[in-house]
């Protein structure tokens, strides 16, 4: 009999191709994370300090950070700015997704609109900071010119020194830069839904609103979870716009936790241990919030089905044991 040719195993090539990513992750992500976690328990201060030691009371830095008024203020600002930009962002992104993926109203030039909406996401933070500084300039600026010429304001308003206005502008910039990216992700999720479901809905006489809420949204649960988690991580790590645009001002109104951490580590103080402790506190907050989101948005039907399968397996095993004893 002729020998059967041996099958070629491609699994090893998969491992080989993954090596660069694993090495890069270990060097540039895992190692810095572990090193930062360790620094939070030390007395490491000052530039170039290599003679640091673990503190006698290891959690001293964490206690000092949590009792620091600036850190508490930065945490409140971070959460407030994220919430202010996320809710409009997800609503507008969902509306645009429904518009672009509508099966009843075909839109010409979809690609151009998508590029226009996504374009703010590729603009650098420095460029955006210069743009909005010019837009909200005092006493002369496009926004002030419009407000005065239309009679809404009697005189120019100094937006960049008003706490509420500055915080609102930063939140708007974050929304403006990221709603296009969220829209693209949601559109990709919708395109992954089987067209047969929409055809069946059309046959049953469902209108656009019913189709969107009864078919599109439930089938986008995984994509929405991804969007929530990435927005949460990005929002709580907000740094570039608050730092470059107003440097945390005015009067700490746009001071975020990432800007606070930077200031602790590099703005003259060089308190690397405090900065590391603040970083790990934010890491824990993000991890806990992500776990809560995963729990809230879990697939309850699938979880129920898995429990029933496990219960059936246990019953089958008990029945098999009972028969073996007979």
SULQUIRA-V657670 format. One line per field, one symbol per residue. ss: DSSP state (H for helix, E for strand, L for the rest). phi: phi as a letter, one per 30 degrees, with the letter a starting at -180 (. if undefined). psi: psi as a letter, one per 30 degrees, with the letter a starting at -180 (. if undefined). A space follows every 10 residues. Layout:
ss = ???
phi = ???
psi = ???
This chain:
ss = LLLLLLLLLL HHHHHHHHHH HHHHHHHHHH HHHHHHHHHL LELLLLLLLL LLLELLLLLH HHHHHHLLHH HHHHHHHHHH HHHHHHHHHH HHHHHHHHHH LLLLLLLLLH HHHHHHHHHH HHLLHHHHHH HHHHHLLLLL LHHHHHHHHL LLLLLLLLHH HLHHHHHHHH HHHHHHHHHH HHHHHHHHHH HLLLHHHHHH HHHLLLLHHH HHHHHHHHHL HHHHHHHHHH HHHHHHLLLH HHHHHHLLLL LLLLLLHHHH HHHHHHLLLL LHHHHHHHHH HHHHHHHHHH HHHHHHLLLH HHHHHHHHHH HHHHHHHHHH HHHHHL
phi = .dddddddcc ddddddddee dddddddcbd dddddddded cccdbididc ccbdddcecd ddddddcddd dddddddddd ddddcddddd dddddddddd cddccdcdie ddddddddee dcdddddddd dddddcdbdc aedddddddd idbdbdcddd cceddddddd dddddddcdd dddddddddd dddddedddd ddddiddddd dddccdeedc eddddedddd ddddddcebd dedddbhidd hidcdcdddd dddddbcidh dddddddddd dddddddddd ddddddcddd dddddddddd dddddddddd dddddd
psi = kkkkkkkkjf eeeeeeffee eeeeeeefee eeeeeeeeef gagjlkkgjf hllklejege eeeeefgkee eeeeeeeeee eeeefeeeee eeeeeeeeef gkfejkkkhe eeeeeeefef ffkleeeeee efeeeglkfk leeeeeeeef gekelkkief gkeeeeeeee eeeeeeffee eeeeeeeeee ffkkfeeeee eeefgkleee eeffeeeefg eeeeeeeeee eeeeefgkee eeeeeghfak hgfgjleeee eeeeefieeh ieeeeeeeee eeeeeeeeee eeeeeeglje eeeeeeeeee eeeeeeeeee eeeff.
